[in-house]
Amino acid sequence: MNLNQITLPSINIPASRKFYLKLGFTLIVDSEHYLRFWCEEGDATFSLHLKEALAYKNSSIIYFECENVVNKYQELLSLGIVFF
């Protein structure tokens, strides 16, 4: 058996689209309420589904991995990604 995808909630589809494209994922489904991305390394997919802000409750954690986390961190900083 293979995991098809994980779907997470999003309260802002346009901002989510921009963020995950900036991270380097490939957008394979794009609508006003749903996005699906392909992870080239590992061939996995994940999606985001629009949720109303008042109904938004999310305790999900998603992990991405890479070969060199220090280089990836520097690359993401140069793209304007802010880490908290």
Buried (B, 14 or more C-beta within 10 A) or exposed (E): EEEEEEBBBBBEBEEBBEBBEEBBBEEEEEEEEBBBBBBEEEEBBBBBBBBEEEEEEEEEEEEEEEEEEEEBEEBBEEEEEEEE
